[in-house]
Amino acid sequence: MIWHSKLAARGVCTLEDLAEQGIDDLADIEGLTDEKAGALIMAARNICWFGDEA
């Protein structure tokens, strides 16, 4: 199972859903480090909340 399947299984299905998460919310996903979780969350926040597509 890959990350997007694990995220979807817990109701994180959109970038907005991901942007609303905290690192602790994703801590138990196997293979997803705190650093990677933080980077994914911040990327989603930049796109959803700040309009940064880069």
C-alpha positions as CSV (number, residue, x, y, z in Angstrom):
1,M,0.0,0.0,0.0
2,I,1.4,3.4,-0.9
3,W,0.9,6.7,0.9
4,H,-2.1,8.0,-1.1
5,S,-4.0,4.9,-0.3
6,K,-3.2,5.1,3.4
7,L,-4.1,8.8,3.4
8,A,-7.4,8.1,1.6
9,A,-8.3,5.3,4.1
10,R,-8.2,7.9,6.9
11,G,-10.3,10.5,4.9
12,V,-7.4,12.6,3.6
13,C,-8.6,12.7,-0.1
14,T,-7.8,16.2,-1.2
15,L,-5.0,18.7,-1.0
16,E,-7.2,20.7,1.4
17,D,-7.6,17.7,3.6
18,L,-3.8,17.2,3.6
19,A,-3.2,20.9,4.3
20,E,-5.3,20.6,7.4
21,Q,-3.3,17.7,8.9
22,G,-0.4,17.9,11.3
23,I,2.7,15.8,11.4
24,D,1.3,13.9,14.4
25,D,-1.8,13.0,12.3
26,L,0.4,11.1,9.8
27,A,3.0,9.8,12.2
28,D,1.7,6.2,12.2
29,I,1.9,5.7,8.4
30,E,4.6,3.2,7.7
31,G,7.5,4.5,5.6
32,L,6.4,8.1,5.9
33,T,9.0,10.0,8.0
34,D,8.2,13.1,10.0
35,E,10.3,15.1,7.6
36,K,8.5,13.8,4.5
37,A,5.1,14.2,6.2
38,G,6.0,17.8,7.0
39,A,7.1,18.5,3.5
40,L,3.9,17.0,2.0
41,I,1.7,19.0,4.4
42,M,3.6,22.3,3.7
43,A,3.4,21.7,0.0
44,A,-0.4,21.2,0.2
45,R,-0.7,24.4,2.4
46,N,1.3,26.4,0.0
47,I,-1.0,25.4,-2.9
48,C,-4.3,25.6,-1.0
49,W,-3.8,28.4,1.3
50,F,-1.2,30.6,-0.4
51,G,-1.8,29.9,-4.1
52,D,1.8,28.8,-4.6
53,E,1.9,26.1,-7.3
54,A,5.7,25.7,-7.2
